Amino acid sequence: MSDFNNKVVIVTGGGTGIGRAITETFAKKSAKVLITGRREGPLKELSQGFPEQVSFIQTDVAKAEDRKKIIQTAIDRYGQIDVLVNNAALGPTIAPLKESSDEDFIQAYLTNLVAPASLIREAIPHLGKTKGTVINISTIGARTVKSGMLPYTCSKAALDHLTRNLATELGPLEIRVNVVAPGMTKTDMAEPFIDQMGEMMVSMTPLQRLGKPVDIARSVLLLASDEAGWVTGQILDASGGFML
C-alpha cells in the first residue's frame, strides 16, 4: 500500500478510540498527522508517542472558530493538506423519541454533520492543490433501523448523503470523498452498547466478533491511498459482514 511520506493528514477526534487507531496507522506509514479533540490529555499523550509524526490542537469541532483554526493550523505547521478524516462525533444515547429533545437533535447534527461539512469547505482550496481526499466516519446504523438512537443515526445518515453529493461536486477538482461505516467496535464510547447488545451483534456478524479500532483504521488507510484513486462517493462497511 502507498507510503504516506510527505502527506499531511487531519484526524478530528484523533486522541482516543477509532481516531487514535487512525492516527497511529497513518503515523506508522510516515504521514504527518494533526489530531484534534476537546481533551488535551489524550492528544498530548499520543503526540508524545510519535513526536516526529503527530502534533495536536485542542479544539471543539462544534465551534465554527475552532473549525477554521484546525485547517489554518495544518497549513501553518505543514503547508498542505492531503487527507481530512472527519472522525469526531457526538455519540448515541439510547432513548425513545418521546424522551428526546430538540436540543439532542441540534447537537447531534451540529457535531456529526455541520462540522464535517464546514471542515471540508474550509479545506477545499488546500485539498484541490494536493488532489486530496476526505474520509467521513459514519456507522452502519445510518442504514439500519434501531429505535432509540435517532439523533445519532439520523445525523450519520445525513453525513452519508453529504458524502455522495460532495463526491460529485468536488470530483472535477480531483478531490475524492468517501465514508467508512464501522459496525460495533470495541471503544470506550461503545462500551454501554456492547454490554447491552454485544452478544447479539456478534451472532449476526459473519466474522463472529466485534470490530477493533485498527480494523476501521485500516479501511481509512485504504481509501486514502493511491490504490483507491478511482474510488469516490462510496460507503465502505467495516463491519465484519454485518450488512450482508
N, C-alpha and C positions, 0 to 999 in steps of 0.2 A: 504494500500500500504506500501511497505517497508520503514522502518526508515533508514535514511542515516547517522545516528550517526557513527562517526569514519570513514566516507567515505570522500575522497578528490576529489573535482570537479574543473576542469578548465573551465572557460567560456570566450572565446575570444569575444571582443566587448561587455563586460558584464556590461557597465555602463549606457546604455540607451536602450530604445525601448524593443525589444524582449529579448535581452541579459540581461537587467535589470530584467525583469519579471522572466527569467530563474534563475538568481542569487537569487532573493528573494524567489522563490519557493523552491530551494534547501536549502537555509539558514533556512527557516521555518521548514524544515524536518531534521534539526540538522547537515547538512553537513558542512564541512569546504570548502569554496569556494575561489579560487584565480581568480580574474577577471582582464582582460587586456583591454587596449584601448589606443588611441592616446591622449585623453584629460584627464588631471589629475582631473579636477573639478568634473565631474560626478562620476568617480571612487572613489574619496576620500569621496564624499558625501554619496554614497551608503555604503561604508565600515563603515563609522561612524554610520550608521543606524543599522548595525549588527556587532558591534565591536568584538564579540566573534566568529563570523562565517565567516566573509568576510575580505579578505585582497586584495590588488591590486598591480599591477605593470604596469607602464606606458610604453607601447611598441607599435610598428607598426609591425603587422604580415607580412607585405610585405618585411621586412628586415630579412635576414637569421640569423644575430646575435641576433636579438630580439626573434626569434622563439626558438632558443636554450636557451636563457635566461628565457623564460617562463617556459619551462619544468624543468630547473635546479632550478628555484626559488621555484616551487611547491615541489620539493624533499627536498631542503634546509629547507623550512618552515614546511613541514608536513610529509616528509619521505616516501610518497607514492602518487600514482595517481590511482583513481578508475574510474573516468569519465572524458572524454575530450569532450567538446561541442565546435565545430567549428562554431561559430556564426558570427564572424567578416566578413564583406563583403563590397566590393565596389558596391554601389547600382546602379540601372539603370538610364540612361538618355534616353529621347525619341528623337531619330533622325534616319533617314533612313541611310542605309549603305553608300550611296554616300556622306553623311556628316560626317561619322565616319573616324577614322584614325587607322593606325596600333597600335599606342600607346594606343588607347582606348581598343583594344583587349588585348594587352600585360598587361596593368594594371589590367584589369578585371580578366584575368587568373592568374596573379601573386597573387592577394589577395584572389580570390574565389576558386582557385584550387591548385596552388603550395603551398600556405601557409598551408591549411589543410593537404595536403599530407606530407609536411615537419614536421608539428607538430606531426602527427600520427607516422611518422618514429622515431622521437626523443623519443616519449612516449612508443614505443613498449616494451622495456625492463621492464618498470615500470608497464604498463598495464598487461603484462604477469604474473607478480608476484601476482597481485591482481585479476586476471581473470576479468579485467575491460571492459569498453565499450566506444565506440566512437559514438557520435551523431553529424552528419553534418546537418546544417540548409541550406536547398535548397529553392525551390519555385515551386509552381505548374506551373509557367511559363516555367520551363525546359522541360515540356511535352505538352505545348500548342503552338500554332502558333500565335504570335502577333508581327507584324512588328514594327521596331523602337527601339528595346531593345536588339539587337543581342549580343553585347559583354557580357552583364549580363546574358541573358538566356542561351547562348551557354556555358559560363563558369559554370553555375549551372548544366546544363545537363551533363557536364564532371564530376562534383562533384558527381552526382548520379551514374555515371558509375564507378568512383573510389570506391564508397562505396560498390557496389555489388562485385567488384573484390577483395577488401580488406576483405570482409566478408569471402570469400573462402580462401584467403591467410592466414589470421590471425585466422581463426576458429580452427585449430589444437592447437593454443596457448590458446584457450578458451577466446579469445577477440572477443566481438560482435561489429559489425559496422552497423549502421542504419542511415536513413535520416528522418528528419521531414521536410515536404514541406508545408509551410504556403500558404494559399490564401491571398487575400488582407487584410492586418491587419493595424489597426489604430496606426501608429507610425509617428514620425516626418519625417522620411525618405520617407514614403509612401504618405505624405500629398499632394504633387503635383499630384500624380496619382489618389488619392481619389477625388480630385477636378475635374479631367477630366473624370474619369471612375467609380467613386464610385457607383452612382445610377445604372449604367448598371450592375456592378458586383453583387450588392445586388439582382437585379432582376433575375440574373442567378444562384443564390445560394439557394439551397433548404431551408436552415435555415433562409434566408431572413435578413441577417445582415452581416456587416463586422466583421472580427476577432478582438479580443483583444489580446494584448501581453500575458496575462495569459493563453489564450487558447492554445497558442503554448507552453508555459512553461509546462503546464500540460501534453502535449503529450511527451515532452522531458523527464519529470519525469517518465512517464510510461515506456518508452523504457529503461531508466537507471535502473529501478527497478528489483528486483529478479523475480517479476511476469512475466517479459518479457525475462526470462533467456533462452527461447527456440526460440527467435526471433533474426534473424540476416540477413543482406543483404536486408532489406525491406525499402520501401518508405511509410511512414505514412503521408497521406494527412491530414493536419489540416486546412480545407478549408470550413467547413460548408456544405460539399457535392458538391462543385463546379465541381469537376471532374467526377461526375456521368453522 
